[in-house]
Amino acid sequence: MEYRSAQHSIPTATQGVALWVAGAFISLACFGVARMSIGTEGLLFGVFHVSVVGAILQLALGVTALVMAGSARHCRAFLAGAGLLMVVLLTYGQLDPAPVVADLVPIGPADVWLHVVLALTMLVGAALPARISWRTISWRRPKMRPAVTGENGRTAS
């Protein structure tokens, strides 16, 4: 009986960005729910506005990002769509002084900057070329070749 090893594809940079975005959204949702469980709606870390609707939306976006991370094409579509959604929510929150759904739009300056960074990360992740793999942009140090020494013990140049 012959066993075949499963072929694992190297994740693309877009898939890596989607996984990081999923982690950020799920973390924000969990911290928000934990904050709401010990008291009423308020500020997370004393900076970010927390609401039930926002936590549900963040959890939904995080789970969707995890599901879409299986395919580079789906990641690209998710990151572009969610990034544009964040830009629309940011714009709506900044232009309307009394938004109808206040729990969905960023309220304070820290919320606005957090959402700007997330939106830009998602849009840049969606625009990354498909041929760049996650290993290409890793932060490992390059392997150094050993120095070749000459007859007198000095390095050859």
N, CA and C atoms as an extended XYZ file, in Angstrom:
471
Properties=species:S:1:pos:R:3:atomname:S:1:resname:S:1:resid:I:1 pbc="F F F"
N         0.838       -1.166        0.000 N   MET     1
C         0.000        0.000        0.000 CA  MET     1
C         0.888        1.235        0.000 C   MET     1
N         0.612        2.125       -0.908 N   GLU     2
C         1.430        3.313       -1.057 CA  GLU     2
C         0.756        4.496       -0.366 C   GLU     2
N         1.535        5.200        0.410 N   TYR     3
C         1.019        6.393        1.083 CA  TYR     3
C         1.520        7.622        0.347 C   TYR     3
N         0.636        8.513        0.110 N   ARG     4
C         1.029        9.764       -0.522 CA  ARG     4
C         0.952       10.875        0.506 C   ARG     4
N         1.971       11.674        0.535 N   SER     5
C         1.947       12.798        1.472 CA  SER     5
C         1.078       13.909        0.897 C   SER     5
N         0.399       14.573        1.764 N   ALA     6
C        -0.441       15.684        1.328 CA  ALA     6
C         0.446       16.829        0.856 C   ALA     6
N         0.085       17.388       -0.263 N   GLN     7
C         0.848       18.517       -0.769 CA  GLN     7
C         0.306       19.783       -0.120 C   GLN     7
N         1.192       20.500        0.510 N   HIS     8
C         0.802       21.743        1.146 CA  HIS     8
C         1.269       22.893        0.279 C   HIS     8
N         0.345       23.745       -0.080 N   SER     9
C         0.730       24.892       -0.883 CA  SER     9
C         1.267       25.985        0.034 C   SER     9
N         2.185       26.729       -0.497 N   ILE    10
C         2.743       27.846        0.252 CA  ILE    10
C         1.712       28.967        0.204 C   ILE    10
N         1.305       29.478        1.366 N   PRO    11
C         0.296       30.538        1.338 CA  PRO    11
C         0.838       31.805        0.681 C   PRO    11
N        -0.033       32.471       -0.038 N   THR    12
C         0.365       33.720       -0.668 CA  THR    12
C         0.374       34.826        0.372 C   THR    12
N         0.950       35.951        0.002 N   ALA    13
C         0.988       37.093        0.914 CA  ALA    13
C        -0.424       37.578        1.227 C   ALA    13
N        -1.314       37.476        0.245 N   THR    14
C        -2.706       37.877        0.454 CA  THR    14
C        -3.359       37.000        1.519 C   THR    14
N        -3.077       35.698        1.489 N   GLN    15
C        -3.624       34.800        2.502 CA  GLN    15
C        -3.043       35.122        3.876 C   GLN    15
N        -1.777       35.469        3.932 N   GLY    16
C        -1.167       35.850        5.197 CA  GLY    16
C        -1.794       37.109        5.771 C   GLY    16
N        -2.045       38.094        4.914 N   VAL    17
C        -2.695       39.327        5.372 CA  VAL    17
C        -4.100       39.011        5.876 C   VAL    17
N        -4.815       38.132        5.163 N   ALA    18
C        -6.173       37.768        5.597 CA  ALA    18
C        -6.145       37.086        6.962 C   ALA    18
N        -5.149       36.257        7.212 N   LEU    19
C        -5.052       35.609        8.521 CA  LEU    19
C        -4.733       36.614        9.625 C   LEU    19
N        -3.877       37.577        9.334 N   TRP    20
C        -3.579       38.620       10.327 CA  TRP    20
C        -4.816       39.467       10.605 C   TRP    20
N        -5.561       39.805        9.551 N   VAL    21
C        -6.792       40.589        9.719 CA  VAL    21
C        -7.807       39.789       10.531 C   VAL    21
N        -7.907       38.485       10.252 N   ALA    22
C        -8.825       37.632       11.017 CA  ALA    22
C        -8.446       37.633       12.492 C   ALA    22
N        -7.163       37.519       12.772 N   GLY    23
C        -6.714       37.554       14.163 CA  GLY    23
C        -7.030       38.876       14.837 C   GLY    23
N        -6.851       39.972       14.110 N   ALA    24
C        -7.148       41.288       14.683 CA  ALA    24
C        -8.630       41.437       14.979 C   ALA    24
N        -9.473       41.057       14.028 N   PHE    25
C       -10.914       41.191       14.227 CA  PHE    25
C       -11.419       40.288       15.345 C   PHE    25
N       -10.967       39.050       15.369 N   ILE    26
C       -11.426       38.124       16.412 CA  ILE    26
C       -10.929       38.580       17.780 C   ILE    26
N        -9.699       39.074       17.846 N   SER    27
C        -9.178       39.583       19.116 CA  SER    27
C        -9.981       40.785       19.604 C   SER    27
N       -10.255       41.721       18.694 N   LEU    28
C       -11.050       42.885       19.079 CA  LEU    28
C       -12.439       42.472       19.556 C   LEU    28
N       -13.046       41.512       18.872 N   ALA    29
C       -14.382       41.052       19.270 CA  ALA    29
C       -14.333       40.386       20.639 C   ALA    29
N       -13.343       39.540       20.873 N   CYS    30
C       -13.239       38.854       22.163 CA  CYS    30
C       -12.973       39.837       23.302 C   CYS    30
N       -12.059       40.785       23.077 N   PHE    31
C       -11.795       41.792       24.107 CA  PHE    31
C       -13.035       42.646       24.365 C   PHE    31
N       -13.761       42.963       23.301 N   GLY    32
C       -14.980       43.758       23.457 CA  GLY    32
C       -16.047       43.019       24.231 C   GLY    32
N       -16.235       41.726       23.924 N   VAL    33
C       -17.223       40.923       24.648 CA  VAL    33
C       -16.798       40.766       26.102 C   VAL    33
N       -15.507       40.562       26.347 N   ALA    34
C       -15.021       40.443       27.728 CA  ALA    34
C       -15.264       41.742       28.490 C   ALA    34
N       -15.048       42.863       27.837 N   ARG    35
C       -15.277       44.163       28.478 CA  ARG    35
C       -16.755       44.346       28.803 C   ARG    35
N       -17.624       43.943       27.866 N   MET    36
C       -19.055       44.105       28.092 CA  MET    36
C       -19.574       43.142       29.153 C   MET    36
N       -18.897       42.002       29.329 N   SER    37
C       -19.380       41.029       30.313 CA  SER    37
C       -19.118       41.475       31.743 C   SER    37
N       -18.141       42.352       31.942 N   ILE    38
C       -17.862       42.826       33.299 CA  ILE    38
C       -18.556       44.143       33.611 C   ILE    38
N       -19.213       44.721       32.642 N   GLY    39
C       -19.912       45.980       32.872 CA  GLY    39
C       -20.769       46.332       31.683 C   GLY    39
N       -21.101       47.563       31.586 N   THR    40
C       -21.915       48.009       30.467 CA  THR    40
C       -21.015       48.355       29.292 C   THR    40
N       -21.635       48.776       28.209 N   GLU    41
C       -20.854       49.197       27.056 CA  GLU    41
C       -20.005       50.400       27.453 C   GLU    41
N       -18.814       50.440       26.974 N   GLY    42
C       -17.935       51.542       27.362 CA  GLY    42
C       -16.711       51.597       26.490 C   GLY    42
N       -15.563       51.753       27.116 N   LEU    43
C       -14.306       51.885       26.397 CA  LEU    43
C       -13.411       50.681       26.660 C   LEU    43
N       -12.854       50.133       25.604 N   LEU    44
C       -11.896       49.039       25.710 CA  LEU    44
C       -10.516       49.652       25.884 C   LEU    44
N        -9.802       49.235       26.923 N   PHE    45
C        -8.490       49.784       27.276 CA  PHE    45
C        -8.560       51.283       27.525 C   PHE    45
N        -9.752       51.789       27.801 N   GLY    46
C        -9.937       53.201       28.045 CA  GLY    46
C        -9.830       54.061       26.800 C   GLY    46
N        -9.792       53.427       25.614 N   VAL    47
C        -9.569       54.174       24.381 CA  VAL    47
C       -10.632       53.894       23.327 C   VAL    47
N       -10.937       52.606       23.071 N   PHE    48
C       -11.804       52.224       21.965 CA  PHE    48
C       -13.240       52.011       22.435 C   PHE    48
N       -14.187       52.581       21.684 N   HIS    49
C       -15.599       52.407       21.989 CA  HIS    49
C       -15.993       50.954       21.724 C   HIS    49
N       -16.751       50.348       22.641 N   VAL    50
C       -17.166       48.953       22.531 CA  VAL    50
C       -18.685       48.892       22.507 C   VAL    50
N       -19.235       48.113       21.583 N   SER    51
C       -20.677       47.911       21.527 CA  SER    51
C       -20.964       46.479       21.113 C   SER    51
N       -22.158       46.027       21.392 N   VAL    52
C       -22.557       44.667       21.036 CA  VAL    52
C       -22.575       44.502       19.522 C   VAL    52
N       -23.145       45.470       18.833 N   VAL    53
C       -23.233       45.394       17.368 CA  VAL    53
C       -21.836       45.382       16.753 C   VAL    53
N       -20.947       46.220       17.251 N   GLY    54
C       -19.579       46.252       16.738 CA  GLY    54
C       -18.844       44.954       16.987 C   GLY    54
N       -19.023       44.360       18.181 N   ALA    55
C       -18.361       43.088       18.495 CA  ALA    55
C       -18.880       41.966       17.599 C   ALA    55
N       -20.174       41.953       17.336 N   ILE    56
C       -20.745       40.923       16.449 CA  ILE    56
C       -20.216       41.095       15.031 C   ILE    56
N       -20.162       42.343       14.562 N   LEU    57
C       -19.639       42.600       13.216 CA  LEU    57
C       -18.171       42.210       13.118 C   LEU    57
N       -17.358       42.529       14.133 N   GLN    58
C       -15.944       42.169       14.114 CA  GLN    58
C       -15.754       40.658       14.148 C   GLN    58
N       -16.560       39.980       14.945 N   LEU    59
C       -16.464       38.520       14.999 CA  LEU    59
C       -16.860       37.907       13.656 C   LEU    59
N       -17.910       38.419       13.048 N   ALA    60
C       -18.339       37.917       11.732 CA  ALA    60
C       -17.265       38.146       10.676 C   ALA    60
N       -16.645       39.334       10.679 N   LEU    61
C       -15.580       39.606        9.712 CA  LEU    61
C       -14.358       38.727        9.968 C   LEU    61
N       -14.027       38.487       11.230 N   GLY    62
C       -12.885       37.628       11.551 CA  GLY    62
C       -13.096       36.195       11.120 C   GLY    62
N       -14.276       35.656       11.395 N   VAL    63
C       -14.575       34.276       10.988 CA  VAL    63
C       -14.616       34.181        9.464 C   VAL    63
N       -15.189       35.176        8.810 N   THR    64
C       -15.226       35.178        7.343 CA  THR    64
C       -13.813       35.212        6.774 C   THR    64
N       -12.936       36.001        7.369 N   ALA    65
C       -11.545       36.050        6.902 CA  ALA    65
C       -10.861       34.702        7.075 C   ALA    65
N       -11.133       34.021        8.186 N   LEU    66
C       -10.553       32.683        8.384 CA  LEU    66
C       -11.051       31.698        7.331 C   LEU    66
N       -12.332       31.750        7.033 N   VAL    67
C       -12.897       30.838        6.042 CA  VAL    67
C       -12.328       31.149        4.653 C   VAL    67
N       -12.208       32.415        4.326 N   MET    68
C       -11.720       32.817        3.005 CA  MET    68
C       -10.217       32.601        2.844 C   MET    68
N        -9.491       32.392        3.929 N   ALA    69
C        -8.032       32.256        3.860 CA  ALA    69
C        -7.591       30.987        3.137 C   ALA    69
N        -8.505       30.097        2.827 N   GLY    70
C        -8.138       28.867        2.140 CA  GLY    70
C        -7.775       29.074        0.680 C   GLY    70
N        -8.216       30.142        0.084 N   SER    71
C        -7.969       30.390       -1.333 CA  SER    71
C        -7.500       31.827       -1.524 C   SER    71
N        -6.473       32.000       -2.330 N   ALA    72
C        -5.939       33.345       -2.572 CA  ALA    72
C        -6.967       34.224       -3.268 C   ALA    72
N        -7.738       33.645       -4.168 N   ARG    73
C        -8.762       34.406       -4.894 CA  ARG    73
C        -9.848       34.889       -3.944 C   ARG    73
N       -10.277       34.009       -3.036 N   HIS    74
C       -11.299       34.397       -2.063 CA  HIS    74
C       -10.753       35.429       -1.080 C   HIS    74
N        -9.485       35.279       -0.707 N   CYS    75
C        -8.854       36.265        0.192 CA  CYS    75
C        -8.851       37.637       -0.446 C   CYS    75
N        -8.471       37.682       -1.700 N   ARG    76
C        -8.409       38.962       -2.401 CA  ARG    76
C        -9.790       39.621       -2.439 C   ARG    76
N       -10.824       38.829       -2.737 N   ALA    77
C       -12.186       39.370       -2.788 CA  ALA    77
C       -12.644       39.840       -1.408 C   ALA    77
N       -12.351       39.054       -0.366 N   PHE    78
C       -12.744       39.446        0.990 CA  PHE    78
C       -12.033       40.716        1.417 C   PHE    78
N       -10.714       40.767        1.220 N   LEU    79
C        -9.949       41.928        1.662 CA  LEU    79
C       -10.390       43.193        0.933 C   LEU    79
N       -10.668       43.085       -0.355 N   ALA    80
C       -11.124       44.261       -1.109 CA  ALA    80
C       -12.515       44.692       -0.630 C   ALA    80
N       -13.424       43.747       -0.472 N   GLY    81
C       -14.784       44.080       -0.048 CA  GLY    81
C       -14.832       44.628        1.367 C   GLY    81
N       -14.146       43.970        2.300 N   ALA    82
C       -14.148       44.427        3.691 CA  ALA    82
C       -13.392       45.745        3.827 C   ALA    82
N       -12.322       45.930        3.069 N   GLY    83
C       -11.589       47.200        3.103 CA  GLY    83
C       -12.446       48.354        2.607 C   GLY    83
N       -13.188       48.112        1.522 N   LEU    84
C       -14.089       49.153        1.017 CA  LEU    84
C       -15.227       49.419        1.996 C   LEU    84
N       -15.733       48.368        2.650 N   LEU    85
C       -16.767       48.544        3.672 CA  LEU    85
C       -16.259       49.420        4.814 C   LEU    85
N       -15.027       49.186        5.237 N   MET    86
C       -14.446       49.994        6.307 CA  MET    86
C       -14.290       51.456        5.868 C   MET    86
N       -13.889       51.678        4.624 N   VAL    87
C       -13.747       53.046        4.121 CA  VAL    87
C       -15.110       53.736        4.076 C   VAL    87
N       -16.143       53.014        3.646 N   VAL    88
C       -17.496       53.585        3.610 CA  VAL    88
C       -17.962       53.937        5.021 C   VAL    88
N       -17.755       53.030        5.983 N   LEU    89
C       -18.157       53.307        7.364 CA  LEU    89
C       -17.380       54.493        7.946 C   LEU    89
N       -16.083       54.559        7.646 N   LEU    90
C       -15.281       55.689        8.106 CA  LEU    90
C       -15.786       57.003        7.528 C   LEU    90
N       -16.041       57.009        6.235 N   THR    91
C       -16.517       58.218        5.570 CA  THR    91
C       -17.874       58.639        6.113 C   THR    91
N       -18.773       57.672        6.255 N   TYR    92
C       -20.111       57.955        6.784 CA  TYR    92
C       -20.025       58.505        8.206 C   TYR    92
N       -19.175       57.921        9.037 N   GLY    93
C       -19.026       58.381       10.410 CA  GLY    93
C       -18.440       59.770       10.516 C   GLY    93
N       -17.582       60.138        9.549 N   GLN    94
C       -16.966       61.456        9.592 CA  GLN    94
C       -17.869       62.536        9.002 C   GLN    94
N       -18.700       62.182        8.023 N   LEU    95
C       -19.540       63.181        7.365 CA  LEU    95
C       -20.864       63.425        8.086 C   LEU    95
N       -21.416       62.409        8.737 N   ASP    96
C       -22.702       62.548        9.405 CA  ASP    96
C       -22.473       62.838       10.891 C   ASP    96
N       -22.888       64.002       11.389 N   PRO    97
C       -22.652       64.325       12.797 CA  PRO    97
C       -23.447       63.436       13.761 C   PRO    97
N       -24.588       62.933       13.344 N   ALA    98
C       -25.404       62.053       14.195 CA  ALA    98
C       -25.793       60.824       13.379 C   ALA    98
N       -24.861       59.845       13.235 N   PRO    99
C       -25.165       58.680       12.399 CA  PRO    99
C       -26.336       57.878       12.949 C   PRO    99
N       -27.115       57.294       12.030 N   VAL   100
C       -28.285       56.507       12.412 CA  VAL   100
C       -27.860       55.275       13.195 C   VAL   100
N       -26.838       54.591       12.720 N   VAL   101
C       -26.327       53.400       13.404 CA  VAL   101
C       -24.976       53.773       14.008 C   VAL   101
N       -25.000       54.369       15.173 N   ALA   102
C       -23.778       54.885       15.779 CA  ALA   102
C       -22.826       53.783       16.228 C   ALA   102
N       -23.342       52.572       16.447 N   ASP   103
C       -22.483       51.487       16.923 CA  ASP   103
C       -21.594       50.920       15.827 C   ASP   103
N       -21.904       51.208       14.573 N   LEU   104
C       -21.112       50.646       13.477 CA  LEU   104
C       -19.999       51.560       12.999 C   LEU   104
N       -20.096       52.834       13.303 N   VAL   105
C       -19.083       53.770       12.818 CA  VAL   105
C       -18.124       54.120       13.941 C   VAL   105
N       -16.846       54.354       13.613 N   PRO   106
C       -15.883       54.750       14.635 CA  PRO   106
C       -16.248       56.110       15.227 C   PRO   106
N       -16.115       56.198       16.559 N   ILE   107
C       -16.550       57.419       17.239 CA  ILE   107
C       -15.368       58.324       17.588 C   ILE   107
N       -14.428       57.821       18.371 N   GLY   108
C       -13.311       58.645       18.824 CA  GLY   108
C       -12.154       58.623       17.853 C   GLY   108
N       -11.153       59.484       18.100 N   PRO   109
C        -9.987       59.522       17.215 CA  PRO   109
C        -9.220       58.207       17.183 C   PRO   109
N        -9.120       57.509       18.314 N   ALA   110
C        -8.408       56.226       18.330 CA  ALA   110
C        -9.168       55.194       17.494 C   ALA   110
N       -10.501       55.201       17.585 N   ASP   111
C       -11.314       54.293       16.759 CA  ASP   111
C       -11.111       54.581       15.275 C   ASP   111
N       -11.089       55.853       14.940 N   VAL   112
C       -10.919       56.240       13.535 CA  VAL   112
C        -9.568       55.752       13.021 C   VAL   112
N        -8.498       55.972       13.790 N   TRP   113
C        -7.171       55.538       13.342 CA  TRP   113
C        -7.071       54.020       13.255 C   TRP   113
N        -7.667       53.314       14.198 N   LEU   114
C        -7.674       51.852       14.141 CA  LEU   114
C        -8.355       51.367       12.876 C   LEU   114
N        -9.499       51.952       12.554 N   HIS   115
C       -10.223       51.539       11.356 CA  HIS   115
C        -9.506       51.961       10.074 C   HIS   115
N        -8.813       53.094       10.096 N   VAL   116
C        -8.027       53.511        8.925 CA  VAL   116
C        -6.904       52.512        8.671 C   VAL   116
N        -6.198       52.121        9.732 N   VAL   117
C        -5.102       51.158        9.582 CA  VAL   117
C        -5.627       49.817        9.087 C   VAL   117
N        -6.736       49.346        9.662 N   LEU   118
C        -7.310       48.080        9.202 CA  LEU   118
C        -7.757       48.164        7.747 C   LEU   118
N        -8.414       49.261        7.369 N   ALA   119
C        -8.887       49.414        5.992 CA  ALA   119
C        -7.716       49.458        5.012 C   ALA   119
N        -6.681       50.226        5.336 N   LEU   120
C        -5.514       50.298        4.446 CA  LEU   120
C        -4.799       48.957        4.352 C   LEU   120
N        -4.695       48.245        5.479 N   THR   121
C        -4.064       46.924        5.465 CA  THR   121
C        -4.832       45.973        4.564 C   THR   121
N        -6.147       46.008        4.655 N   MET   122
C        -6.954       45.110        3.825 CA  MET   122
C        -6.867       45.483        2.351 C   MET   122
N        -6.911       46.767        2.038 N   LEU   123
C        -6.840       47.173        0.633 CA  LEU   123
C        -5.460       46.898        0.032 C   LEU   123
N        -4.408       47.127        0.797 N   VAL   124
C        -3.061       46.807        0.299 CA  VAL   124
C        -2.906       45.296        0.147 C   VAL   124
N        -3.430       44.526        1.104 N   GLY   125
C        -3.378       43.065        1.009 CA  GLY   125
C        -4.109       42.542       -0.208 C   GLY   125
N        -5.218       43.179       -0.561 N   ALA   126
C        -5.964       42.767       -1.751 CA  ALA   126
C        -5.215       43.118       -3.029 C   ALA   126
N        -4.385       44.151       -2.982 N   ALA   127
C        -3.672       44.597       -4.174 CA  ALA   127
C        -2.318       43.915       -4.363 C   ALA   127
N        -1.886       43.082       -3.413 N   LEU   128
C        -0.592       42.412       -3.550 CA  LEU   128
C        -0.591       41.479       -4.755 C   LEU   128
N         0.513       41.400       -5.464 N   PRO   129
C         0.584       40.484       -6.604 CA  PRO   129
C         0.416       39.029       -6.155 C   PRO   129
N        -0.182       38.225       -6.993 N   ALA   130
C        -0.472       36.830       -6.641 CA  ALA   130
C         0.790       35.989       -6.543 C   ALA   130
N         1.862       36.375       -7.219 N   ARG   131
C         3.053       35.529       -7.243 CA  ARG   131
C         3.940       35.697       -6.014 C   ARG   131
N         3.635       36.665       -5.155 N   ILE   132
C         4.431       36.840       -3.942 CA  ILE   132
C         3.924       35.857       -2.896 C   ILE   132
N         4.813       34.979       -2.431 N   SER   133
C         4.412       34.025       -1.403 CA  SER   133
C         4.740       34.596       -0.038 C   SER   133
N         4.164       34.002        0.977 N   TRP   134
C         4.387       34.452        2.342 CA  TRP   134
C         5.849       34.287        2.727 C   TRP   134
N         6.513       33.270        2.194 N   ARG   135
C         7.928       33.053        2.497 CA  ARG   135
C         8.811       34.126        1.891 C   ARG   135
N         8.358       34.726        0.790 N   THR   136
C         9.136       35.763        0.129 CA  THR   136
C         9.288       36.986        1.020 C   THR   136
N         8.263       37.288        1.815 N   ILE   137
C         8.308       38.491        2.631 CA  ILE   137
C         8.549       38.168        4.095 C   ILE   137
N         9.140       37.002        4.363 N   SER   138
C         9.407       36.642        5.754 CA  SER   138
C        10.563       37.479        6.286 C   SER   138
N        10.682       37.509        7.585 N   TRP   139
C        11.681       38.343        8.221 CA  TRP   139
C        12.902       37.552        8.664 C   TRP   139
N        13.193       36.446        8.019 N   ARG   140
C        14.368       35.660        8.370 CA  ARG   140
C        15.618       36.318        7.819 C   ARG   140
N        16.714       36.116        8.547 N   ARG   141
C        17.984       36.626        8.062 CA  ARG   141
C        18.463       35.747        6.922 C   ARG   141
N        19.084       36.347        5.924 N   PRO   142
C        19.596       35.531        4.818 CA  PRO   142
C        20.746       34.638        5.290 C   PRO   142
N        20.853       33.488        4.674 N   LYS   143
C        21.941       32.576        5.023 CA  LYS   143
C        23.246       33.136        4.480 C   LYS   143
N        24.261       33.103        5.322 N   MET   144
C        25.567       33.624        4.937 CA  MET   144
C        26.462       32.460        4.519 C   MET   144
N        27.198       32.678        3.452 N   ARG   145
C        28.151       31.658        3.031 CA  ARG   145
C        29.412       31.795        3.862 C   ARG   145
N        30.046       30.677        4.185 N   PRO   146
C        31.291       30.775        4.962 CA  PRO   146
C        32.373       31.461        4.131 C   PRO   146
N        33.200       32.182        4.822 N   ALA   147
C        34.282       32.901        4.154 CA  ALA   147
C        35.340       31.905        3.677 C   ALA   147
N        35.879       32.163        2.511 N   VAL   148
C        36.936       31.309        1.956 CA  VAL   148
C        38.261       31.935        2.353 C   VAL   148
N        39.102       31.125        2.986 N   THR   149
C        40.402       31.653        3.400 CA  THR   149
C        41.472       31.197        2.435 C   THR   149
N        42.447       32.041        2.281 N   GLY   150
C        43.550       31.730        1.390 CA  GLY   150
C        44.623       30.941        2.111 C   GLY   150
N        45.788       30.797        1.479 N   GLU   151
C        46.874       30.022        2.062 CA  GLU   151
C        47.448       30.672        3.310 C   GLU   151
N        47.432       31.979        3.389 N   ASN   152
C        48.027       32.662        4.528 CA  ASN   152
C        47.031       32.877        5.665 C   ASN   152
N        45.813       32.337        5.574 N   GLY   153
C        44.833       32.445        6.637 CA  GLY   153
C        43.929       33.674        6.509 C   GLY   153
N        44.199       34.518        5.544 N   ARG   154
C        43.352       35.688        5.337 CA  ARG   154
C        42.211       35.328        4.392 C   ARG   154
N        41.165       36.125        4.481 N   THR   155
C        40.037       35.885        3.593 CA  THR   155
C        40.394       36.284        2.176 C   THR   155
N        39.957       35.450        1.263 N   ALA   156
C        40.222       35.736       -0.148 CA  ALA   156
C        39.208       36.775       -0.612 C   ALA   156
N        39.684       37.723       -1.434 N   SER   157
C        38.762       38.735       -1.922 CA  SER   157
C        38.569       38.665       -3.394 C   SER   157
